[in-house]
Amino acid sequence: MREAPAYDHAEGREIIAFAKIIGVELMPWQEYDILAMCSKNEVGRYVHSDNILIIPRQNGKSLGISLICLYRAIKYGWRILYTAQLWDTANSIYLNLLGVVKAFPPLAGMLTRFSGSQGKGVLEFSCGGVIFFQTRGDDTARGITKISCVVYDEAYNLTDGAVAAINFTTQAADDPQFFYITSAVHKAFKAHQDGRVISAMRRQALAGPDPVDPIYLAEYRAPGDAKPDVEETWILANPSYGFIMDETKIRKQMKRLNTEIGRINFGVECLGWGDWFNDEDDEDFTPIIDYSDWEAATVADPVLCSVGAVSAVGIDVDLGAVGCALVSAEKMADGRWFLSLAPRDEFDRVGVVADIERVIGLRDPIGFAYDQKGVAETCTALFEQRGLEPTRFNKTEVSKAYMLFMQLWRDGKIRHDGSPRWVDALSVVSERDIQDSGKALKRNNPAGCPIIAASFALLLAADYKPAEVDVRRAPRVSMRISRKRRGL
């Protein structure tokens, strides 16, 4: 946090006193942020036009800012716009403030109009003050003018178009303020792909205060080297610990720590550990394989191996459990490997299992594989119910899959079907370290799943060693896949 004690905090103190009068209890951290965000300079203008509050979920992060909105609507007759990505969020704030107003007779007497439905809400007062509640989009605030204060709740999902449309409504205001409320952003989450705006603002604030218009940034998070499974870390990350957030709630979240996505979600939602977008890094990004070279490896009509044919399937699902890819690796007649990408790009457990069953019926692969610590692991029980036995790679095998993929590429042993999703995937995957296990692929976006799935398919297929059997007496048996319920 950055705040100069010499600033005028009179309005902030009035809002804190206002909260006590109307029966709203604020926690110390909320009072501090109100004082800082409402501070004024020597000429009576707000020190911070832009105010960013980053805090783990379930800490009451919207309460203080919603009280600022209510106070200014009542005291100054301001027109205020409160936006959120989801109507459930905006509607929750609307209903909470409506409840506060109705519970305090002097405020209830000032309320002249209220409504909330279908993505829009309003609280209007006899003094002329209005608070509008809306979901966000590029046409948000159409028809709304003369706004003096804007709130961007759920700012992890905020586009340049929405900001441009909304900020236009404040042009007539003398000293407008903007509030950005969010939990940490993780750039691998599909739901956070519009987190670049807030990431850039955070980066600007961390670079140092602007002497003319400094950004106020309050970011609550645990230290990066803290142990995630101890209460001391939970207390450090959650300023409302013991009041709103508590041990019981966090321990429920901890049950998800046994998977990769569970650990990352826990870090983002409970500890404030984000993986923010960085424009400078994006500019310097170098794909693991040159796009032109990859496109040149397209084969429209591959000649597959007819003797000793081998094929395997790799599955990868993004950390947000939204995007996915299924890739088949098949041996070609010239000894190279042909990669084909299945149409499915959205994750659905039942659909993935059905896709694998179809592939088995068509190509009889030696097996299918995925990361046992990844989201695809959630399909394991369904596979087993269908009589299918997946190959679940550990972290060492995940690293080996990446190394093999790159070696086969360098050796000219990979060809593919030319799907445009391949280049999209190459544009968002990079190398990462696996503790004690070497290097592996990291998808910075759900679109990266095909490359990771391809590496799994290649490792499974390349490692296959056919069993020595008397072909006159024993039928061919697919390894790693039970035929119990294949219907073949």
C-alpha positions as CSV (number, residue, x, y, z in Angstrom):
1,M,0.0,0.0,0.0
2,R,1.1,3.5,-0.7
3,E,-0.5,6.5,1.1
4,A,0.8,9.8,2.3
5,P,-0.4,10.7,5.8
6,A,-0.3,14.5,5.0
7,Y,-3.4,14.2,2.8
8,D,-6.8,15.3,3.9
9,H,-8.8,12.3,5.2
10,A,-11.9,14.1,6.3
11,E,-14.3,12.4,3.8
12,G,-13.0,9.0,4.7
13,R,-13.6,9.6,8.4
14,E,-17.1,10.8,7.6
15,I,-17.8,7.6,5.7
16,I,-16.5,5.5,8.5
17,A,-18.8,7.4,10.9
18,F,-21.7,7.1,8.5
19,A,-21.2,3.3,8.4
20,K,-21.5,3.1,12.3
21,I,-24.6,5.3,12.2
22,I,-26.4,3.1,9.7
23,G,-25.3,-0.1,11.5
24,V,-22.6,-1.4,9.2
25,E,-19.5,-2.7,10.9
26,L,-16.2,-2.2,9.1
27,M,-13.0,-4.0,9.8
28,P,-9.7,-2.1,10.3
29,W,-8.3,-2.9,6.9
30,Q,-11.6,-1.6,5.3
31,E,-11.4,1.6,7.2
32,Y,-7.7,2.1,6.2
33,D,-8.6,1.6,2.5
34,I,-11.5,4.0,2.8
35,L,-9.3,6.7,4.3
36,A,-6.7,6.2,1.6
37,M,-9.0,6.0,-1.4
38,C,-11.0,9.1,-0.3
39,S,-8.0,11.2,0.6
40,K,-7.7,14.7,-1.0
41,N,-4.8,17.0,-1.8
42,E,-4.3,20.6,-0.8
43,V,-6.7,21.9,-3.4
44,G,-9.5,19.5,-2.4
45,R,-9.2,17.0,-5.3
46,Y,-8.9,13.3,-4.9
47,V,-5.3,12.1,-4.7
48,H,-6.1,8.9,-6.4
49,S,-8.3,8.9,-9.5
50,D,-7.8,5.2,-9.9
51,N,-8.0,2.8,-7.0
52,I,-7.2,-0.9,-7.1
53,L,-8.2,-3.4,-4.4
54,I,-6.8,-6.9,-4.9
55,I,-7.8,-9.4,-2.3
56,P,-8.6,-13.1,-2.0
57,R,-12.3,-14.1,-2.2
58,Q,-14.6,-14.2,0.8
59,N,-13.1,-11.2,2.6
60,G,-15.8,-8.5,2.1
61,K,-13.8,-6.7,-0.5
62,S,-16.8,-4.8,-2.0
63,L,-18.3,-3.6,1.3
64,G,-16.1,-0.5,1.8
65,I,-16.4,0.7,-1.8
66,S,-20.2,0.2,-1.8
67,L,-20.5,2.4,1.3
68,I,-18.4,5.1,-0.5
69,C,-21.0,4.9,-3.3
70,L,-23.9,5.2,-0.9
71,Y,-22.4,8.0,1.0
72,R,-21.6,10.1,-2.1
73,A,-25.1,9.5,-3.6
74,I,-26.7,10.7,-0.4
75,K,-24.3,13.5,0.6
76,Y,-23.4,15.0,-2.8
77,G,-26.2,13.8,-5.0
78,W,-23.7,12.0,-7.2
79,R,-24.6,9.7,-10.1
80,I,-22.6,6.5,-9.6
81,L,-22.2,3.4,-11.8
82,Y,-21.4,0.1,-10.2
83,T,-20.5,-2.6,-12.8
84,A,-19.6,-6.3,-12.5
85,Q,-18.9,-9.1,-15.0
86,L,-21.8,-11.2,-13.6
87,W,-25.3,-10.0,-12.7
88,D,-25.2,-12.2,-9.6
89,T,-22.4,-10.0,-8.3
90,A,-23.9,-6.6,-9.2
91,N,-27.3,-7.8,-7.9
92,S,-25.8,-8.9,-4.6
93,I,-24.4,-5.4,-4.0
94,Y,-27.7,-3.9,-5.1
95,L,-29.6,-6.0,-2.7
96,N,-27.2,-5.5,0.2
97,L,-27.3,-1.7,-0.2
98,L,-31.1,-1.8,-0.6
99,G,-31.3,-3.7,2.7
100,V,-29.1,-1.2,4.4
101,V,-31.2,1.7,3.2
102,K,-34.5,0.2,4.1
103,A,-33.2,-0.8,7.6
104,F,-32.4,2.9,8.4
105,P,-35.5,5.0,8.4
106,P,-33.9,8.4,7.4
107,L,-32.3,6.7,4.4
108,A,-35.5,4.8,3.5
109,G,-37.4,8.1,3.5
110,M,-35.0,9.4,0.8
111,L,-35.4,6.4,-1.5
112,T,-37.6,7.4,-4.4
113,R,-37.0,4.5,-6.8
114,F,-35.4,1.1,-6.7
115,S,-35.4,-1.9,-9.1
116,G,-33.2,-4.7,-10.0
117,S,-33.6,-7.3,-12.8
118,Q,-32.2,-8.5,-16.1
119,G,-28.7,-7.2,-15.7
120,K,-29.7,-3.7,-14.4
121,G,-30.5,-2.2,-11.1
122,V,-31.0,1.3,-9.6
123,L,-31.2,3.1,-6.3
124,E,-32.5,6.7,-6.6
125,F,-32.7,9.2,-3.8
126,S,-34.7,12.4,-3.3
127,C,-31.5,14.5,-3.2
128,G,-30.8,13.6,-6.8
129,G,-28.2,10.9,-6.2
130,V,-28.5,7.7,-8.2
131,I,-26.5,4.4,-8.1
132,F,-26.8,2.3,-11.2
133,F,-25.9,-1.4,-11.2
134,Q,-25.1,-3.1,-14.5
135,T,-23.2,-6.0,-16.0
136,R,-20.3,-5.0,-18.2
137,G,-20.0,-5.0,-22.0
138,D,-18.8,-2.8,-24.8
139,D,-22.2,-1.0,-24.7
140,T,-22.5,-0.8,-20.9
141,A,-23.9,2.5,-19.6
142,R,-25.6,3.3,-22.9
143,G,-28.0,6.1,-22.1
144,I,-26.4,6.9,-18.7
145,T,-24.6,10.2,-18.4
146,K,-23.0,12.5,-15.9
147,I,-21.4,9.8,-13.9
148,S,-19.0,10.9,-11.1
149,C,-17.8,7.6,-9.8
150,V,-17.4,4.2,-11.5
151,V,-16.8,0.8,-9.8
152,Y,-15.4,-2.1,-11.8
153,D,-16.1,-5.2,-9.6
154,E,-14.7,-8.5,-10.9
155,A,-12.0,-6.5,-12.7
156,Y,-10.2,-9.8,-13.5
157,N,-12.6,-9.7,-16.5
158,L,-12.4,-6.2,-17.9
159,T,-11.9,-5.2,-21.6
160,D,-10.5,-2.1,-23.1
161,G,-13.8,-1.7,-25.0
162,A,-15.9,-1.8,-21.7
163,V,-13.5,0.7,-20.1
164,A,-13.8,3.1,-23.0
165,A,-17.6,2.9,-23.1
166,I,-18.0,3.4,-19.4
167,N,-15.3,6.0,-18.8
168,F,-17.0,8.2,-21.5
169,T,-19.9,8.7,-19.1
170,T,-17.6,10.6,-16.6
171,Q,-16.5,13.4,-19.0
172,A,-18.8,15.9,-17.4
173,A,-17.6,15.1,-13.9
174,D,-15.2,17.6,-12.3
175,D,-13.2,15.1,-10.2
176,P,-14.3,11.5,-11.1
177,Q,-13.0,8.4,-9.3
178,F,-12.7,4.8,-10.5
179,F,-12.5,1.8,-8.3
180,Y,-11.2,-1.6,-9.5
181,I,-12.0,-4.6,-7.3
182,T,-10.6,-8.1,-8.0
183,S,-9.1,-11.2,-6.7
184,A,-5.7,-12.2,-8.1
185,V,-5.5,-12.9,-11.9
186,H,-4.0,-16.1,-13.3
187,K,-3.3,-15.8,-17.0
188,A,-3.8,-19.6,-17.6
189,F,-7.4,-19.5,-16.5
190,K,-9.9,-19.1,-19.3
191,A,-12.1,-17.0,-17.1
192,H,-9.2,-14.6,-16.7
193,Q,-8.3,-14.0,-20.3
194,D,-9.6,-10.5,-20.1
195,G,-7.3,-9.8,-17.1
196,R,-4.8,-7.8,-19.2
197,V,-6.3,-4.4,-18.3
198,I,-6.1,-4.8,-14.6
199,S,-2.7,-6.5,-14.9
200,A,-1.4,-3.5,-16.8
201,M,-2.8,-1.1,-14.2
202,R,-1.3,-3.1,-11.3
203,R,2.1,-3.1,-13.1
204,Q,1.9,0.6,-13.5
205,A,1.2,1.1,-9.8
206,L,4.0,-1.2,-8.8
207,A,6.4,0.7,-11.1
208,G,6.2,3.7,-8.8
209,P,3.8,6.5,-8.0
210,D,2.9,9.0,-10.7
211,P,3.7,12.5,-9.2
212,V,0.6,13.9,-10.8
213,D,-2.0,11.2,-10.6
214,P,-0.8,8.2,-8.4
215,I,-2.7,5.0,-8.5
216,Y,-3.8,3.6,-5.2
217,L,-3.0,-0.1,-5.0
218,A,-3.9,-2.3,-2.0
219,E,-3.0,-5.9,-2.7
220,Y,-3.5,-8.5,0.0
221,R,-1.6,-11.7,-0.5
222,A,0.6,-14.2,1.3
223,P,4.4,-14.1,0.7
224,G,5.3,-16.1,-2.3
225,D,7.6,-18.5,-0.3
226,A,5.0,-19.1,2.4
227,K,3.7,-22.6,3.1
228,P,0.2,-22.9,1.7
229,D,-1.1,-25.4,4.2
230,V,-0.4,-23.5,7.5
231,E,-2.8,-21.1,9.3
232,E,-0.1,-18.4,9.6
233,T,-0.1,-18.1,5.8
234,W,-3.9,-18.0,5.7
235,I,-3.9,-15.1,8.2
236,L,-1.3,-13.2,6.2
237,A,-3.4,-13.4,3.0
238,N,-6.8,-12.8,4.4
239,P,-7.4,-9.5,6.2
240,S,-10.9,-10.6,7.3
241,Y,-9.6,-13.9,8.7
242,G,-11.5,-14.8,11.8
243,F,-14.5,-12.7,10.8
244,I,-15.6,-13.5,7.3
245,M,-13.0,-16.0,6.1
246,D,-12.1,-18.6,8.7
247,E,-10.3,-21.9,9.2
248,T,-13.3,-24.0,8.3
249,K,-13.8,-22.3,4.9
250,I,-10.1,-22.5,4.0
251,R,-9.9,-26.2,5.0
252,K,-12.7,-27.0,2.7
253,Q,-10.7,-25.3,-0.1
254,M,-7.6,-27.3,0.9
255,K,-9.3,-30.5,-0.1
256,R,-8.6,-29.6,-3.6
257,L,-4.8,-29.5,-3.1
258,N,-4.2,-33.0,-4.4
259,T,-4.4,-31.8,-8.1
260,E,-2.5,-29.2,-10.1
261,I,-5.6,-27.1,-10.7
262,G,-6.6,-27.5,-7.1
263,R,-3.3,-26.1,-5.8
264,I,-3.3,-23.2,-8.2
265,N,-6.9,-22.3,-7.5
266,F,-6.3,-22.4,-3.8
267,G,-3.3,-20.1,-4.3
268,V,-5.3,-17.6,-6.4
269,E,-8.6,-17.7,-4.4
270,C,-7.4,-18.1,-0.8
271,L,-3.8,-16.8,-0.8
272,G,-3.7,-14.1,-3.5
273,W,-1.1,-15.8,-5.6
274,G,-1.7,-14.6,-9.1
275,D,0.2,-15.1,-12.4
276,W,-0.4,-11.8,-14.0
277,F,-0.3,-10.8,-17.6
278,N,2.9,-9.0,-18.6
279,D,3.0,-7.1,-21.8
280,E,6.8,-6.9,-21.8
281,D,7.0,-10.6,-21.6
282,D,4.5,-11.0,-24.4
283,E,6.6,-8.8,-26.7
284,D,9.7,-10.9,-26.1
285,F,7.8,-14.2,-26.5
286,T,9.6,-16.8,-28.7
287,P,7.6,-19.9,-29.6
288,I,9.2,-23.3,-28.9
289,I,8.8,-24.0,-32.7
290,D,8.7,-21.4,-35.4
291,Y,5.2,-21.0,-36.8
292,S,6.3,-21.2,-40.5
293,D,8.4,-24.3,-39.8
294,W,5.4,-25.9,-38.1
295,E,3.0,-25.1,-41.0
296,A,5.5,-26.5,-43.4
297,A,5.2,-29.9,-41.7
298,T,1.5,-30.2,-42.7
299,V,0.6,-33.5,-44.5
300,A,-2.8,-33.5,-46.2
301,D,-2.9,-37.2,-47.0
302,P,-0.5,-39.2,-44.7
303,V,0.6,-42.7,-45.6
304,L,0.3,-44.6,-42.4
305,C,2.2,-47.7,-41.4
306,S,0.3,-50.9,-42.4
307,V,2.7,-53.3,-40.8
308,G,3.4,-52.9,-37.1
309,A,1.0,-50.0,-37.0
310,V,1.1,-48.0,-33.7
311,S,-1.2,-45.2,-32.5
312,A,-1.8,-43.5,-29.2
313,V,-3.9,-40.7,-27.8
314,G,-2.9,-37.8,-25.6
315,I,-5.4,-35.7,-23.6
316,D,-4.8,-32.3,-22.0
317,V,-7.2,-30.0,-20.1
318,D,-6.5,-26.4,-19.1
319,L,-6.3,-25.4,-15.5
320,G,-9.7,-23.7,-15.7
321,A,-11.3,-27.0,-16.7
322,V,-12.8,-25.3,-19.8
323,G,-10.5,-25.9,-22.8
324,C,-9.1,-29.3,-23.8
325,A,-7.5,-31.2,-26.6
326,L,-7.3,-34.9,-27.8
327,V,-4.4,-35.7,-30.1
328,S,-3.7,-39.0,-31.9
329,A,-0.1,-39.9,-32.8
330,E,0.2,-42.5,-35.5
331,K,3.2,-44.1,-37.1
332,M,3.7,-43.3,-40.8
333,A,5.1,-45.6,-43.4
334,D,8.3,-43.6,-43.5
335,G,8.9,-43.9,-39.8
336,R,7.7,-40.4,-38.9
337,W,4.8,-39.6,-36.6
338,F,1.5,-38.1,-37.7
339,L,-0.4,-35.9,-35.3
340,S,-4.1,-35.4,-35.8
341,L,-6.2,-33.1,-33.6
342,A,-9.8,-34.1,-32.6
343,P,-12.5,-31.4,-33.0
344,R,-13.3,-31.1,-29.2
345,D,-11.9,-28.0,-27.7
346,E,-14.2,-27.5,-24.7
347,F,-13.9,-29.8,-21.7
348,D,-16.7,-32.1,-20.8
349,R,-15.9,-35.3,-18.9
350,V,-18.6,-37.4,-20.4
351,G,-17.8,-36.1,-23.9
352,V,-14.1,-36.8,-23.5
353,V,-14.8,-40.4,-22.5
354,A,-17.2,-40.9,-25.4
355,D,-14.5,-39.5,-27.8
356,I,-12.0,-42.0,-26.5
357,E,-14.4,-44.8,-27.0
358,R,-15.0,-43.7,-30.6
359,V,-11.3,-43.5,-31.2
360,I,-10.8,-47.0,-29.9
361,G,-13.5,-48.3,-32.2
362,L,-12.0,-46.6,-35.2
363,R,-8.2,-46.9,-34.7
364,D,-7.6,-49.4,-31.8
365,P,-4.8,-47.3,-30.2
366,I,-2.4,-48.9,-27.8
367,G,-3.6,-46.5,-25.1
368,F,-4.4,-43.0,-24.1
369,A,-2.5,-40.8,-21.6
370,Y,-2.8,-37.6,-19.5
371,D,-1.1,-35.9,-16.6
372,Q,-2.2,-37.5,-13.3
373,K,-1.9,-34.1,-11.5
374,G,-3.9,-32.3,-14.2
375,V,-7.6,-31.7,-14.7
376,A,-8.0,-34.7,-17.0
377,E,-7.5,-36.8,-13.8
378,T,-11.2,-36.0,-13.0
379,C,-12.1,-38.3,-15.9
380,T,-10.3,-41.4,-14.4
381,A,-13.3,-42.8,-12.5
382,L,-15.5,-42.5,-15.7
383,F,-12.9,-44.2,-17.8
384,E,-12.7,-47.1,-15.3
385,Q,-16.5,-47.4,-15.2
386,R,-16.4,-47.8,-18.9
387,G,-13.8,-50.5,-18.6
388,L,-11.0,-48.3,-20.0
389,E,-7.6,-48.1,-18.4
390,P,-5.8,-44.8,-18.9
391,T,-2.1,-44.2,-18.6
392,R,-1.6,-41.5,-16.0
393,F,1.8,-39.8,-16.4
394,N,3.7,-38.6,-13.3
395,K,5.7,-35.4,-13.3
396,T,8.9,-37.2,-14.5
397,E,7.0,-38.7,-17.5
398,V,5.4,-35.3,-18.2
399,S,8.9,-33.8,-18.5
400,K,10.0,-36.8,-20.6
401,A,7.1,-36.2,-23.0
402,Y,8.1,-32.6,-23.6
403,M,11.8,-33.6,-24.2
404,L,10.8,-36.4,-26.6
405,F,8.4,-34.1,-28.5
406,M,11.1,-31.5,-29.0
407,Q,13.7,-34.1,-30.0
408,L,11.4,-35.7,-32.5
409,W,10.7,-32.3,-34.0
410,R,14.4,-31.4,-34.3
411,D,14.9,-34.8,-36.0
412,G,12.2,-34.1,-38.6
413,K,10.0,-36.9,-37.3
414,I,6.8,-35.0,-36.7
415,R,4.1,-34.3,-39.3
416,H,0.5,-33.1,-38.6
417,D,-2.9,-32.5,-40.1
418,G,-2.6,-28.7,-40.5
419,S,-5.4,-27.6,-38.0
420,P,-5.1,-23.9,-37.3
421,R,-5.3,-24.7,-33.6
422,W,-1.7,-26.0,-33.7
423,V,-0.3,-22.5,-34.4
424,D,-2.7,-21.0,-31.8
425,A,-1.3,-23.5,-29.3
426,L,2.3,-22.7,-30.2
427,S,1.6,-19.0,-29.5
428,V,0.7,-19.7,-25.9
429,V,3.0,-22.5,-24.7
430,S,6.4,-22.0,-23.1
431,E,8.9,-24.0,-21.2
432,R,8.6,-24.4,-17.4
433,D,10.6,-26.1,-14.7
434,I,9.3,-29.1,-12.8
435,Q,10.9,-29.4,-9.4
436,D,13.4,-32.3,-9.4
437,S,12.1,-33.5,-12.8
438,G,13.5,-31.2,-15.4
439,K,11.5,-29.2,-18.0
440,A,8.0,-29.4,-19.2
441,L,5.5,-27.4,-21.2
442,K,3.4,-24.6,-19.7
443,R,0.2,-23.4,-21.3
444,N,-0.3,-19.7,-20.7
445,N,-3.8,-20.0,-22.2
446,P,-6.3,-22.8,-22.7
447,A,-5.5,-22.8,-26.4
448,G,-2.1,-24.4,-25.6
449,C,-3.7,-27.8,-24.8
450,P,-3.0,-29.4,-28.3
451,I,0.8,-29.3,-28.0
452,I,0.8,-30.8,-24.5
453,A,-1.7,-33.5,-25.6
454,A,0.5,-34.3,-28.6
455,S,3.6,-34.8,-26.4
456,F,1.7,-37.3,-24.2
457,A,0.5,-39.2,-27.3
458,L,4.0,-39.3,-28.7
459,L,5.6,-40.6,-25.5
460,L,3.0,-43.3,-25.1
461,A,3.3,-44.4,-28.8
462,A,7.1,-44.2,-28.9
463,D,7.5,-46.2,-25.7
464,Y,5.3,-49.0,-26.9
465,K,6.9,-52.4,-27.2
466,P,4.7,-55.1,-28.7
467,A,4.4,-58.3,-26.8
468,E,5.9,-61.4,-28.4
469,V,3.0,-63.7,-29.1
470,D,2.3,-66.7,-31.4
471,V,0.0,-65.0,-33.9
472,R,-1.4,-68.3,-34.9
473,R,-2.8,-68.9,-31.4
474,A,-3.3,-65.5,-29.8
475,P,-5.3,-62.5,-31.1
476,R,-3.8,-59.0,-31.0
477,V,-4.4,-57.3,-27.7
478,S,-4.4,-53.5,-27.2
479,M,-2.1,-52.5,-24.3
480,R,-3.4,-50.4,-21.5
481,I,-7.0,-50.6,-22.6
482,S,-9.4,-53.1,-21.3
483,R,-11.8,-54.6,-23.8
484,K,-14.4,-55.4,-21.1
485,R,-16.9,-52.9,-22.3
486,R,-15.7,-51.9,-25.7
487,G,-18.3,-53.8,-27.6
488,L,-15.7,-54.9,-30.2
